[in-house]
Amino acid sequence: MQMDNQLPPKKAPGFCSFRYGLSFLLHCCNVITMAQRTCLNLTMVVMVNSTDPDPHGLPNTSTEKLLDNIKNPVYNWSPDIQGIILSSTFYGFVIIQVPIGYFSRIYSVKKIIGYALCLSSVLSLLIPPAAEIGEAWLIVCRTVQGAAQGIVGTAQFEIYVKWAPPLERGRLTSMSASGFLLGPFIVLVVTGVICESLGWPMVFYIFGACGCALCLLWLFLFYDDPKDHPCISISEKEYITSSLVQQNGFLSSLPNLFACICGILAGQLSDFFLARNILSVIAVRKLFTAAGFLLPAIFSVCLPYLSSSFYGIVIFLILAGATSSFCMVGILINGLDIAPRYFGFIKAYTTLIGMIGGLIASTLTGLILKQDPESAWFKTFILMAAINVIGLIFYLIVGEAEIQDWAKEKQHTRL
């Protein structure tokens, strides 16, 4: 794949540099936004864990139960309402993708991300009182919060147009994007403890307060252009500015939009196959996992052969990112089939492994690019495709969709 730019003669410091610190700050922002997005999935169990007509206590209710209801308010929401509340964040997320990809090229990314992070965090603080007022207010909060989180998740890629040297984009973007994986892991680890000790509203207050603090830090430390930053060293500033070429934030947002759309369509299609008894559960899981592994590999391997076609590259990059979301109804939820009791632990464990794999992959990609810039992308895509195929073959052989014996609840009887 032809490279349009040349490396500068001298390299600025790596992990101790300001650009890596910025990437870590974005990582923290992504951790917080993902934590704010996913924590309701777990607190919902506590929020509706009651069948009493008056969830705030009756005259005969014990003092201990009254105190627990104050700490953990409960609501009589139907399954339909619960589903709307949980999915409402994605409505705002989908709607905002294309507009923010366009506006992030025009307006200050510093302000866009800072204000969006602030909005998401403030709404996280408002979720407990919104739930107390009524589910409609909670749905509104979650929808607007989803839009704010979509802004943070998409607009940040415009940052690397001016901050990431070409041969470090993989490392810098993967470092920040790994926050999307670490956020749910942290939520799964700490939410139960917070709910039990402090009450579920404190989950939203803690993550909301952390987001507000990060917002202030972001607005203080980040500048849209490294040339304007007063703290960055002269050598690093020269290194970044001399090695950059222009990108397009709008195009960067399209894979996220189409991945979201494909994920929703895959969910509808998989449930259709199961409801009509067209395919078994394991067949559905393996079918969509195969699509989510093979199609991105095929589109990625084709990219080096499209170097002369700009639109061809854009289309195949979008398809590679979008089709990977088919795994959402495949291997990503297969743990719920085989061990529903331990799904939280399985999800956290696999998320951690995925995050480590992403960091290793970005480092390895950087090494390949450094050794042979001309043919490095072809080698990278071939390696990615090989890993996908090997992982898929292993899953197709050993994958199951029935509850395993070690995950079944044991019935204890007394004589």
Residue, then its C-alpha position, 0 to 999 in steps of 0.5 A: m500500500q503506497m504511503d503518501n508521507q515520509l518519516p521525519p528525520k528525528k523521533a520525539p519521546g514515546f510513552c513519556s510524551f504528551r501525545y501518549g498522555l493525551s491518548f491515556l486521558l481519552h482512554c479514561c474518558n472512554v472508560i467513564t462514558m462506557a461505565q455510565r452507559t452500561c451500569l444501568n444494565l446491572t442496577m436494573v436488577v436491583m431497581v425492579n427487584s420488588t413486587d410490592p404495590d408501594p415499593h417505598g414501604l408499608p406500615n408492616t414493613s420491617t425497619e431493616k426493609l425500610l432502610d434498604n428501600i431508602k438506600n435502594p429504591v425499587y420500582n414496578w416497571s414492566p419488562d417492556i418498560q425495562g427494555i425501552i429504558l435499557s435500549s433508549t441510550f442507543y437511540g441517541f447514539v445512532i442519531i448523532q453519528v453522522p452529524i457529529g462526524y461532519f461538525s467535528r471537522i468544523y468546530s473545536v473538538k476540545k469543546i465538542i468532547g468536553y461539553a458532551l462528556c459534561l452533559s453525559s456526566v450531569l445526566s448520570l447524576l440526574i438518573p436517580p431523581a429521574a427514575e423517582i419522578g417516572e420512567a418517561w423522564l428516565i428514558v429521556c435522560r438515557t436518550v440524550q445521554g446516549a447522544a452525548q456519549g456518541i459524540v465523545g465516541t465519534a468526535q475523538f477520532e478527529i483528534y488524531v488528524k492533528w495529534a497522531p503521527p502516521l506510524e503511531r496512529g495504531r498505538l494511540t487510537s488503540m490505547s484510547a479505544s481500549g477504554f471502551l472495553l475496560g469501562p464495562f469490565i470495571v462496571l461488572v466488578v464494582t457495581g454489585v459492591i456499590c449497590e450492596s454497600l451504598g445503594w444503586p443511586m451511588v453507582f450513577y453519582i460516582f461515575g457521574a462525579c468522575g466524569c465531571a472531574l475528567c471534563l475539567l481535566w480535559l478542558f484544561l489539558f487538551y488543545d485542538d492543535p499541538k502547535d497551540h499547546p503551551c506545555i508540549s515540548i518543541s521537539e515533540k511539536e515539530y515531530i507531530t506537525s512535520s509528519l501529519v497529513q489531513q484526514n476526514g472525521f466524517l468518514s471516520s464516523l461512518p464505520n461506527l454508524f453502519a456497525c451499529i445498524c448492522g448490529i441491530l439488524a443482526g439481533q432482529l434476524s437472529d431472534f427471527f430464526l429462533a422464533r420461527n425454529i428455522l435454526s437452533v441456538i448454536a447454529v445461529r451463534k456460529l452463523f453470525t460469528a462466522a459472518g462477523f469473523l470472515l467478512p471483515a477479514i475478506f474486506s481487509v485483505c482486499l484493501p491493499y489491492l484498492s490503493s488506487s481507488f479512494y472510494g473503494i478503500v472507504i467502502f471496504l473500510i466501512l464494510a470491514g468495520a460494520t460486518s464485525s458487529f455480527c458477532m454481537v449476536g454470536i460469540l459475544i453473547n454465547g456465554l449467556d447460553i452456556a452459563p447464565r449464572y456466571f455470565g457477568f464473570i465470563k463477560a468481564y474475563t473475555t473483555l479483559i483478554g480482548m483489551i490485552g489482545g488489542l494492545i498487543a495487536s497495536t504494538l505489533t502493527g507499529l513494529i511491522l510498519k516501522q520495518d517495511p512501510e511499503s508492504a506493511w499494510f498487506k502483512t498486517f491485514i493478512l495477519m489479521a485475517a489469519i487470526n480471525v480464521i484460526g479463532l473462528i475454526f476453533y469456535l466452530i469446533v468447540g462452541e456450545a449453546e447448552i447450559q453446561d453442567w458446571a453452570k447449573e444450579k444444584q438443588h439441595t433437598r433435606l430429608 
